[in-house]
Amino acid sequence: MVSQEQRRRQLAREKFLRQQQRRTEARRKSRTRNAVIASALGVVLIGSLGLYTAGAFDGDDSKSNAGAEVTPSATPTSKAPDPCEKPAKGKVETMSWKKEPAMTIDKSAKYTMKLDTTCGEIDIALKAAAAPHTVNSFNFLVNKGYLDHTKCHRLTDSSIWVLQCGDPTATGSGGPGYTIPDENLKDEDIKGDVYPAGTVAMANQFNAQTGEGKDSGGSQFFLVYQDSPLPANYTPFGTVSKDGMKVLKKLAAAGAQAPDPATGNTAPNATVVINKATVTKS
């Protein structure tokens, strides 16, 4: 007999898949419209547009950046006072690379990523041994200043509870120009298709219905601030510290905005900007 909790999780997954399908179709239409406009104007668009949600693989798009949304949109909540400070002076630097960086980390060592945000410091213990490609990628990106001054563009506060960051464009479509393989999908902390509070995992374009979108992670990641029912398709590569969890819960309490008409993102009401990111080895 199916328990009430199992039924709740199943309904959440079904809702997640329906929303993915709607977003995929909307963005496919948007890309077609933009392509027609660009053709009419004789404009050649050069740059990294990134991939969108699961299933959006047309032509060579699968070789683009990983910039997918991973979670359903949040129901907008009443706006609470912004608990965060103004961002530090500076701007996001546009960066892109053609391939994954060479492996330089010590898989047996301990690494910590610190996000100095407008809402407080968030320390993340990285799982170098279990997710070496992912940790190596962030070590590379952070040392290049890739995450500095970037906004955390998405907050979900119903069905699942995550803050999504790592996109310099703050649209949900940005990425570093390369993708990295999925890792650590059988992490012992992910039990019963639930990502526990404190988990830090990669966003990607995986579509469980079609099986497309594996190994499509880029730079976008999400931080779970409350246990969230999600299929084990997203590389878990770190764990937030206790003090970092306090910061996450503080900014999450301010709620989320209504979905953006163009991107579908539900931005946090709090001004969440990563002023500076660092990775240290111990």
C-alpha positions as a Python dict, from the first residue, in 0.01 Angstrom:
ca = {
    (1, 'M'): (0, 0, 0),
    (2, 'V'): (135, 341, -96),
    (3, 'S'): (193, 567, 204),
    (4, 'Q'): (82, 928, 216),
    (5, 'E'): (447, 1041, 207),
    (6, 'Q'): (523, 826, -99),
    (7, 'R'): (215, 965, -274),
    (8, 'R'): (325, 1322, -193),
    (9, 'R'): (667, 1262, -345),
    (10, 'Q'): (517, 1100, -654),
    (11, 'L'): (286, 1399, -707),
    (12, 'A'): (582, 1636, -669),
    (13, 'R'): (780, 1442, -931),
    (14, 'E'): (486, 1439, -1171),
    (15, 'K'): (442, 1813, -1127),
    (16, 'F'): (815, 1860, -1190),
    (17, 'L'): (799, 1665, -1519),
    (18, 'R'): (491, 1853, -1641),
    (19, 'Q'): (656, 2189, -1578),
    (20, 'Q'): (974, 2074, -1753),
    (21, 'Q'): (773, 1982, -2062),
    (22, 'R'): (591, 2318, -2066),
    (23, 'R'): (917, 2512, -2031),
    (24, 'T'): (1088, 2307, -2301),
    (25, 'E'): (809, 2375, -2550),
    (26, 'A'): (796, 2747, -2466),
    (27, 'R'): (1170, 2787, -2508),
    (28, 'R'): (1174, 2586, -2831),
    (29, 'K'): (918, 2829, -2973),
    (30, 'S'): (1122, 3124, -2842),
    (31, 'R'): (1443, 2994, -3006),
    (32, 'T'): (1259, 2943, -3336),
    (33, 'R'): (1121, 3296, -3323),
    (34, 'N'): (1461, 3445, -3241),
    (35, 'A'): (1625, 3250, -3522),
    (36, 'V'): (1374, 3388, -3772),
    (37, 'I'): (1435, 3743, -3650),
    (38, 'A'): (1812, 3702, -3664),
    (39, 'S'): (1790, 3561, -4016),
    (40, 'A'): (1576, 3849, -4133),
    (41, 'L'): (1821, 4105, -3997),
    (42, 'G'): (2125, 3919, -4125),
    (43, 'V'): (2267, 3905, -3774),
    (44, 'V'): (2506, 3631, -3667),
    (45, 'L'): (2480, 3565, -3295),
    (46, 'I'): (2810, 3451, -3149),
    (47, 'G'): (2843, 3339, -2789),
    (48, 'S'): (2723, 3089, -2539),
    (49, 'L'): (2346, 3069, -2520),
    (50, 'G'): (2356, 2754, -2309),
    (51, 'L'): (2114, 2469, -2289),
    (52, 'Y'): (1776, 2506, -2136),
    (53, 'T'): (1558, 2251, -1964),
    (54, 'A'): (1568, 1877, -2009),
    (55, 'G'): (1489, 1764, -2360),
    (56, 'A'): (1596, 2085, -2534),
    (57, 'F'): (1860, 1940, -2765),
    (58, 'D'): (1835, 2070, -3117),
    (59, 'G'): (2122, 2040, -3363),
    (60, 'D'): (2452, 2131, -3202),
    (61, 'D'): (2287, 2277, -2891),
    (62, 'S'): (2401, 1972, -2694),
    (63, 'K'): (2759, 2100, -2724),
    (64, 'S'): (2677, 2436, -2568),
    (65, 'N'): (2699, 2544, -2207),
    (66, 'A'): (2513, 2380, -1927),
    (67, 'G'): (2263, 2632, -1803),
    (68, 'A'): (1957, 2432, -1723),
    (69, 'E'): (1693, 2479, -1465),
    (70, 'V'): (1659, 2178, -1246),
    (71, 'T'): (1357, 2252, -1034),
    (72, 'P'): (991, 2356, -1071),
    (73, 'S'): (907, 2721, -1025),
    (74, 'A'): (813, 2834, -679),
    (75, 'T'): (475, 2973, -591),
    (76, 'P'): (533, 3347, -535),
    (77, 'T'): (508, 3449, -172),
    (78, 'S'): (436, 3780, -8),
    (79, 'K'): (749, 3990, -12),
    (80, 'A'): (937, 4015, 315),
    (81, 'P'): (1202, 4279, 394),
    (82, 'D'): (1529, 4215, 214),
    (83, 'P'): (1761, 4058, 475),
    (84, 'C'): (2072, 4110, 262),
    (85, 'E'): (2315, 4394, 207),
    (86, 'K'): (2397, 4580, -112),
    (87, 'P'): (2639, 4400, -345),
    (88, 'A'): (3007, 4489, -337),
    (89, 'K'): (3135, 4710, -618),
    (90, 'G'): (3237, 4522, -927),
    (91, 'K'): (3088, 4351, -1229),
    (92, 'V'): (3054, 4004, -1372),
    (93, 'E'): (3333, 3915, -1612),
    (94, 'T'): (3231, 3736, -1932),
    (95, 'M'): (3431, 3413, -1962),
    (96, 'S'): (3404, 3100, -2172),
    (97, 'W'): (3620, 2796, -2243),
    (98, 'K'): (3600, 2532, -2514),
    (99, 'K'): (3667, 2229, -2298),
    (100, 'E'): (3668, 2104, -1942),
    (101, 'P'): (3982, 2209, -1753),
    (102, 'A'): (4258, 1956, -1696),
    (103, 'M'): (4246, 1771, -1364),
    (104, 'T'): (4461, 1956, -1110),
    (105, 'I'): (4301, 1882, -773),
    (106, 'D'): (4422, 1620, -527),
    (107, 'K'): (4131, 1375, -504),
    (108, 'S'): (4245, 1262, -159),
    (109, 'A'): (4255, 1613, -14),
    (110, 'K'): (3980, 1817, 151),
    (111, 'Y'): (3850, 2127, -26),
    (112, 'T'): (3614, 2400, 92),
    (113, 'M'): (3432, 2650, -126),
    (114, 'K'): (3336, 2974, 45),
    (115, 'L'): (3067, 3196, -101),
    (116, 'D'): (3096, 3546, 43),
    (117, 'T'): (2743, 3665, -35),
    (118, 'T'): (2543, 3978, 36),
    (119, 'C'): (2345, 3769, 285),
    (120, 'G'): (2643, 3621, 471),
    (121, 'E'): (2914, 3359, 425),
    (122, 'I'): (2822, 3013, 302),
    (123, 'D'): (3092, 2750, 349),
    (124, 'I'): (3064, 2429, 147),
    (125, 'A'): (3268, 2115, 218),
    (126, 'L'): (3344, 1972, -127),
    (127, 'K'): (3344, 1600, -211),
    (128, 'A'): (3664, 1581, -414),
    (129, 'A'): (3696, 1201, -400),
    (130, 'A'): (3335, 1131, -498),
    (131, 'A'): (3293, 1410, -756),
    (132, 'P'): (3644, 1500, -880),
    (133, 'H'): (3540, 1647, -1217),
    (134, 'T'): (3286, 1875, -1052),
    (135, 'V'): (3516, 1990, -773),
    (136, 'N'): (3804, 2039, -1017),
    (137, 'S'): (3578, 2248, -1241),
    (138, 'F'): (3473, 2476, -956),
    (139, 'N'): (3831, 2506, -836),
    (140, 'F'): (3919, 2626, -1188),
    (141, 'L'): (3621, 2860, -1228),
    (142, 'V'): (3652, 3015, -884),
    (143, 'N'): (4023, 3083, -929),
    (144, 'K'): (3933, 3264, -1251),
    (145, 'G'): (3680, 3483, -1066),
    (146, 'Y'): (3394, 3332, -1266),
    (147, 'L'): (3141, 3341, -980),
    (148, 'D'): (3238, 3684, -845),
    (149, 'H'): (2951, 3940, -849),
    (150, 'T'): (2704, 3685, -988),
    (151, 'K'): (2343, 3669, -870),
    (152, 'C'): (2174, 3360, -740),
    (153, 'H'): (1888, 3372, -987),
    (154, 'R'): (1635, 3121, -863),
    (155, 'L'): (1460, 3026, -540),
    (156, 'T'): (1193, 2757, -508),
    (157, 'D'): (984, 2750, -194),
    (158, 'S'): (715, 2490, -261),
    (159, 'S'): (739, 2115, -336),
    (160, 'I'): (1118, 2147, -325),
    (161, 'W'): (1333, 2403, -147),
    (162, 'V'): (1650, 2517, -322),
    (163, 'L'): (1851, 2826, -413),
    (164, 'Q'): (2014, 2810, -757),
    (165, 'C'): (2334, 2999, -842),
    (166, 'G'): (2631, 2984, -1078),
    (167, 'D'): (2494, 3160, -1387),
    (168, 'P'): (2678, 3484, -1479),
    (169, 'T'): (2381, 3589, -1693),
    (170, 'A'): (2133, 3539, -1404),
    (171, 'T'): (1882, 3400, -1655),
    (172, 'G'): (1919, 3025, -1608),
    (173, 'S'): (2079, 2981, -1951),
    (174, 'G'): (2443, 3068, -1884),
    (175, 'G'): (2744, 2844, -1848),
    (176, 'P'): (3122, 2820, -1889),
    (177, 'G'): (3126, 2688, -2246),
    (178, 'Y'): (3198, 2328, -2151),
    (179, 'T'): (3015, 2049, -1974),
    (180, 'I'): (3125, 1798, -1711),
    (181, 'P'): (3014, 1439, -1647),
    (182, 'D'): (2755, 1336, -1391),
    (183, 'E'): (2913, 1198, -1075),
    (184, 'N'): (2828, 1054, -735),
    (185, 'L'): (2465, 981, -826),
    (186, 'K'): (2461, 698, -572),
    (187, 'D'): (2570, 921, -286),
    (188, 'E'): (2477, 754, 43),
    (189, 'D'): (2317, 1078, 164),
    (190, 'I'): (2057, 1073, -117),
    (191, 'K'): (1799, 826, 10),
    (192, 'G'): (1453, 760, -129),
    (193, 'D'): (1487, 1030, -397),
    (194, 'V'): (1526, 1300, -135),
    (195, 'Y'): (1811, 1551, -137),
    (196, 'P'): (1859, 1642, 230),
    (197, 'A'): (1897, 1996, 357),
    (198, 'G'): (2255, 2112, 318),
    (199, 'T'): (2317, 1928, -9),
    (200, 'V'): (2489, 2119, -289),
    (201, 'A'): (2431, 1966, -633),
    (202, 'M'): (2467, 2042, -1003),
    (203, 'A'): (2189, 2167, -1227),
    (204, 'N'): (2171, 1994, -1564),
    (205, 'Q'): (1946, 1917, -1862),
    (206, 'F'): (1870, 1554, -1785),
    (207, 'N'): (1523, 1441, -1896),
    (208, 'A'): (1420, 1128, -1711),
    (209, 'Q'): (1145, 1053, -1965),
    (210, 'T'): (1372, 1048, -2270),
    (211, 'G'): (1706, 969, -2107),
    (212, 'E'): (1863, 1268, -2285),
    (213, 'G'): (2084, 1527, -2118),
    (214, 'K'): (2328, 1314, -1924),
    (215, 'D'): (2671, 1463, -1847),
    (216, 'S'): (2542, 1815, -1915),
    (217, 'G'): (2647, 2001, -1600),
    (218, 'G'): (2819, 2337, -1643),
    (219, 'S'): (2852, 2601, -1370),
    (220, 'Q'): (2499, 2620, -1229),
    (221, 'F'): (2438, 2454, -894),
    (222, 'F'): (2171, 2450, -627),
    (223, 'L'): (2180, 2458, -248),
    (224, 'V'): (1908, 2267, -65),
    (225, 'Y'): (1780, 2451, 243),
    (226, 'Q'): (1506, 2198, 328),
    (227, 'D'): (1475, 1827, 248),
    (228, 'S'): (1352, 1811, -114),
    (229, 'P'): (1206, 1519, -315),
    (230, 'L'): (1412, 1498, -635),
    (231, 'P'): (1525, 1200, -845),
    (232, 'A'): (1893, 1117, -800),
    (233, 'N'): (1997, 1270, -1134),
    (234, 'Y'): (2191, 1572, -1009),
    (235, 'T'): (2554, 1541, -900),
    (236, 'P'): (2583, 1602, -524),
    (237, 'F'): (2927, 1753, -472),
    (238, 'G'): (2919, 1940, -142),
    (239, 'T'): (2760, 2002, 195),
    (240, 'V'): (2674, 2340, 347),
    (241, 'S'): (2808, 2417, 696),
    (242, 'K'): (2575, 2483, 992),
    (243, 'D'): (2641, 2857, 979),
    (244, 'G'): (2589, 2850, 604),
    (245, 'M'): (2249, 2686, 657),
    (246, 'K'): (2147, 2976, 879),
    (247, 'V'): (2228, 3214, 594),
    (248, 'L'): (2030, 3002, 346),
    (249, 'K'): (1725, 2987, 570),
    (250, 'K'): (1744, 3361, 634),
    (251, 'L'): (1735, 3453, 267),
    (252, 'A'): (1478, 3185, 184),
    (253, 'A'): (1244, 3326, 447),
    (254, 'A'): (1210, 3640, 232),
    (255, 'G'): (1033, 3430, -32),
    (256, 'A'): (1037, 3423, -411),
    (257, 'Q'): (913, 3654, -684),
    (258, 'A'): (655, 3569, -949),
    (259, 'P'): (798, 3373, -1245),
    (260, 'D'): (980, 3585, -1503),
    (261, 'P'): (774, 3579, -1826),
    (262, 'A'): (1084, 3528, -2042),
    (263, 'T'): (1276, 3269, -1842),
    (264, 'G'): (1029, 3117, -1596),
    (265, 'N'): (1275, 3185, -1313),
    (266, 'T'): (1141, 3266, -968),
    (267, 'A'): (1406, 3500, -833),
    (268, 'P'): (1457, 3531, -458),
    (269, 'N'): (1314, 3843, -297),
    (270, 'A'): (1643, 3870, -111),
    (271, 'T'): (1931, 4030, -301),
    (272, 'V'): (2156, 3724, -318),
    (273, 'V'): (2484, 3812, -488),
    (274, 'I'): (2811, 3621, -457),
    (275, 'N'): (3056, 3906, -395),
    (276, 'K'): (3353, 3669, -391),
    (277, 'A'): (3401, 3293, -416),
    (278, 'T'): (3710, 3105, -300),
    (279, 'V'): (3820, 2742, -290),
    (280, 'T'): (4079, 2633, -35),
    (281, 'K'): (4261, 2304, 15),
    (282, 'S'): (4328, 2165, 360),
}
